[in-house]
Protein backbone atom coordinates (compact mmCIF):
# COMPACT_ATOMS: atom_id res chain seq x y z
CA UNK A 1 0.00 0.00 0.00
CA UNK A 2 2.89 2.35 0.78
CA UNK A 3 4.39 1.76 -2.68
CA UNK A 4 1.11 2.71 -4.37
CA UNK A 5 1.04 6.04 -2.51
CA UNK A 6 4.60 6.80 -3.55
CA UNK A 7 3.85 5.93 -7.17
CA UNK A 8 0.66 8.04 -7.08
CA UNK A 9 2.57 11.01 -5.64
CA UNK A 10 5.31 10.58 -8.23
CA UNK A 11 2.83 10.53 -11.14
CA UNK A 12 0.98 13.53 -9.69
CA UNK A 13 4.22 15.54 -9.54
CA UNK A 14 5.12 14.54 -13.11
CA UNK A 15 1.60 15.51 -14.23
CA UNK A 16 1.89 18.96 -12.63
CA UNK A 17 5.30 19.48 -14.22
CA UNK A 18 3.94 18.51 -17.64
CA UNK A 19 1.01 20.91 -17.28
CA UNK A 20 3.33 23.70 -16.18
CA UNK A 21 5.65 23.14 -19.17
CA UNK A 22 2.69 23.06 -21.58
CA UNK A 23 1.41 26.38 -20.20
CA UNK A 24 4.80 28.02 -20.70
CA UNK A 25 5.05 26.83 -24.30
CA UNK A 26 1.55 28.06 -25.22
CA UNK A 27 2.63 31.71 -24.94
CA UNK A 28 3.98 32.49 -28.45
CA UNK A 29 5.63 35.79 -27.51
CA UNK A 30 7.91 34.04 -25.02
CA UNK A 31 9.29 31.86 -27.84
CA UNK A 32 10.04 34.77 -30.19
CA UNK A 33 13.72 35.45 -30.55
CA UNK A 34 13.37 38.67 -32.56
CA UNK A 35 11.22 41.79 -32.45
CA UNK A 36 7.76 41.05 -33.86
CA UNK A 37 7.86 43.33 -36.92
CA UNK A 38 4.42 42.26 -38.27
CA UNK A 39 2.82 43.36 -34.99
CA UNK A 40 4.74 46.64 -34.97
CA UNK A 41 3.70 47.52 -38.54
CA UNK A 42 0.09 46.47 -37.93
CA UNK A 43 0.05 48.97 -35.06
CA UNK A 44 1.66 51.64 -37.28
CA UNK A 45 -1.03 50.93 -39.91
CA UNK A 46 -3.74 51.64 -37.30
CA UNK A 47 -1.96 54.76 -36.02
CA UNK A 48 -1.57 56.29 -39.50
CA UNK A 49 -5.21 55.57 -40.43
CA UNK A 50 -6.63 56.88 -37.15
CA UNK A 51 -4.66 60.17 -37.12
CA UNK A 52 -4.97 63.11 -39.47
CA UNK A 53 -2.20 62.34 -42.02
CA UNK A 54 -1.75 62.95 -45.71
CA UNK A 55 0.50 60.71 -47.82
CA UNK A 56 2.53 62.34 -50.59
CA UNK A 57 3.50 59.46 -52.86
CA UNK A 58 6.06 59.44 -55.69
CA UNK A 59 6.47 56.31 -57.83
CA UNK A 60 9.23 55.82 -60.39
CA UNK A 61 8.89 52.68 -62.57
CA UNK A 62 11.72 52.16 -65.07
CA UNK A 63 12.38 55.91 -65.22
CA UNK A 64 8.72 57.02 -65.53
CA UNK A 65 7.58 59.16 -62.61
CA UNK A 66 4.10 59.60 -61.15
CA UNK A 67 2.99 61.50 -58.03
CA UNK A 68 -0.17 61.38 -55.96
CA UNK A 69 -1.60 62.72 -52.73
CA UNK A 70 -3.60 60.21 -50.69
CA UNK A 71 -5.51 60.45 -47.43
CA UNK A 72 -4.00 58.49 -44.54
CA UNK A 73 -7.47 57.16 -43.72
CA UNK A 74 -7.47 55.08 -46.94
CA UNK A 75 -6.99 51.67 -45.32
CA UNK A 76 -6.09 49.81 -48.53
CA UNK A 77 -3.36 52.29 -49.47
CA UNK A 78 -1.80 52.32 -46.00
CA UNK A 79 -1.96 48.52 -45.72
CA UNK A 80 -0.38 48.02 -49.17
CA UNK A 81 2.32 50.53 -48.27
CA UNK A 82 3.30 48.69 -45.05
CA UNK A 83 2.69 45.11 -46.28
CA UNK A 84 6.31 44.46 -47.39
CA UNK A 85 7.43 45.41 -43.87
CA UNK A 86 4.80 43.15 -42.28
CA UNK A 87 6.05 40.24 -44.39
CA UNK A 88 9.50 40.47 -42.75
CA UNK A 89 8.71 38.07 -39.90
CA UNK A 90 12.01 36.70 -38.57
CA UNK A 91 10.17 34.56 -36.02
CA UNK A 92 8.81 32.16 -38.66
CA UNK A 93 9.73 28.56 -37.83
CA UNK A 94 11.54 28.25 -41.17
CA UNK A 95 13.83 31.16 -40.23
CA UNK A 96 14.77 29.98 -36.72
CA UNK A 97 18.51 30.17 -36.11
CA UNK A 98 19.10 31.84 -39.51
CA UNK A 99 20.11 35.26 -38.14
CA UNK A 100 22.86 36.69 -35.99
CA UNK A 101 22.00 39.63 -33.74
CA UNK A 102 24.23 42.55 -32.84
CA UNK A 103 23.58 45.98 -31.41
CA UNK A 104 25.23 49.36 -31.08
CA UNK A 105 24.49 51.70 -28.18
CA UNK A 106 24.96 55.48 -28.19
CA UNK A 107 25.60 56.47 -24.55
CA UNK A 108 25.08 60.18 -25.27
CA UNK A 109 21.57 60.02 -26.75
CA UNK A 110 20.53 56.65 -25.30
CA UNK A 111 19.61 55.43 -28.77
CA UNK A 112 20.32 51.88 -29.81
CA UNK A 113 20.72 50.16 -33.20
CA UNK A 114 19.75 46.50 -33.43
CA UNK A 115 20.98 44.52 -36.44
CA UNK A 116 19.69 41.12 -37.56
CA UNK A 117 21.98 39.70 -40.24
CA UNK A 118 21.33 36.52 -42.20
CA UNK A 119 23.79 33.66 -41.82
CA UNK A 120 22.98 32.36 -45.31
CA UNK A 121 23.30 34.00 -48.70
CA UNK A 122 19.70 33.44 -49.85
CA UNK A 123 17.70 34.12 -46.69
CA UNK A 124 15.10 36.88 -47.08
CA UNK A 125 15.33 39.39 -45.64
CA UNK A 126 19.12 39.35 -45.62
CA UNK A 127 19.41 42.14 -43.05
CA UNK A 128 17.14 44.14 -40.74
CA UNK A 129 18.41 47.26 -38.96
CA UNK A 130 16.25 48.98 -36.34
CA UNK A 131 16.89 52.29 -34.60
CA UNK A 132 15.40 52.45 -31.10
CA UNK A 133 14.98 55.50 -28.88
CA UNK A 134 16.15 55.51 -25.25
CA UNK A 135 12.82 53.98 -24.12
CA UNK A 136 13.31 51.08 -26.56
CA UNK A 137 10.60 52.17 -29.03
CA UNK A 138 11.28 51.56 -32.73
CA UNK A 139 11.86 54.83 -34.59
CA UNK A 140 13.28 53.58 -37.87
CA UNK A 141 13.52 50.25 -39.75
CA UNK A 142 15.71 49.28 -42.73
CA UNK A 143 15.10 45.91 -44.40
CA UNK A 144 17.38 44.56 -47.14
CA UNK A 145 16.60 41.51 -49.28
CA UNK A 146 18.64 39.86 -52.00
CA UNK A 147 18.10 36.72 -54.09
CA UNK A 148 20.12 35.58 -57.07
CA UNK A 149 20.49 32.48 -59.21
CA UNK A 150 21.22 31.70 -62.86
CA UNK A 151 17.89 33.02 -64.18
CA UNK A 152 16.68 35.49 -61.57
CA UNK A 153 17.97 38.41 -59.51
CA UNK A 154 15.96 40.37 -56.95
CA UNK A 155 17.05 43.21 -54.65
CA UNK A 156 14.81 45.17 -52.35
CA UNK A 157 15.58 47.91 -49.83
CA UNK A 158 12.80 49.06 -47.50
CA UNK A 159 13.06 52.07 -45.20
CA UNK A 160 10.50 53.24 -42.65
CA UNK A 161 10.82 56.28 -40.41
CA UNK A 162 8.01 56.36 -37.88
CA UNK A 163 5.11 58.54 -39.09
CA UNK A 164 7.44 60.48 -41.42
CA UNK A 165 8.65 58.54 -44.44
CA UNK A 166 8.49 55.24 -46.34
CA UNK A 167 10.95 54.41 -49.11
CA UNK A 168 11.08 51.22 -51.20
CA UNK A 169 13.53 50.39 -53.96
CA UNK A 170 13.14 47.17 -55.92
CA UNK A 171 15.23 45.74 -58.74
CA UNK A 172 14.15 42.57 -60.55
CA UNK A 173 15.92 40.87 -63.46
CA UNK A 174 14.72 37.69 -65.15
CA UNK A 175 17.01 36.06 -67.74
CA UNK A 176 16.49 37.27 -71.33
CA UNK A 177 14.12 40.06 -70.16
CA UNK A 178 14.88 43.69 -69.44
CA UNK A 179 15.25 44.53 -65.73
CA UNK A 180 12.49 46.29 -63.83
CA UNK A 181 13.28 49.02 -61.34
CA UNK A 182 10.69 50.44 -58.98
CA UNK A 183 11.17 53.23 -56.45
CA UNK A 184 8.43 54.44 -54.12
CA UNK A 185 8.86 57.43 -51.81
CA UNK A 186 6.07 58.40 -49.46
CA UNK A 187 6.13 61.35 -47.08
CA UNK A 188 3.70 61.07 -44.18
CA UNK A 189 2.60 64.48 -42.96
CA UNK A 190 -0.16 65.94 -40.78
CA UNK A 191 -3.01 67.37 -42.90
CA UNK A 192 -2.35 70.81 -41.43
CA UNK A 193 1.01 71.00 -43.26
CA UNK A 194 4.46 69.49 -43.42
Secondary structure, DSSP 4 states (H G I P E B T S, - for coil): -HHHHHHHHHHHHHHHHHHHHHHHHT-HHHH--S--HHHHHHHHHHHHHHS-EEEEEEEEETTEEEEEEEETT-HHHHHHHHHHHHT--TTSGGGTT-EEEEEEE-TTT--EEEEEEESSSS-SSSEEEEEE-TTS-EEEEEEEEEEE-SSEEEEEEEEEETTTEEEEEEEEEETTS--EEEEEEEEEEETT--
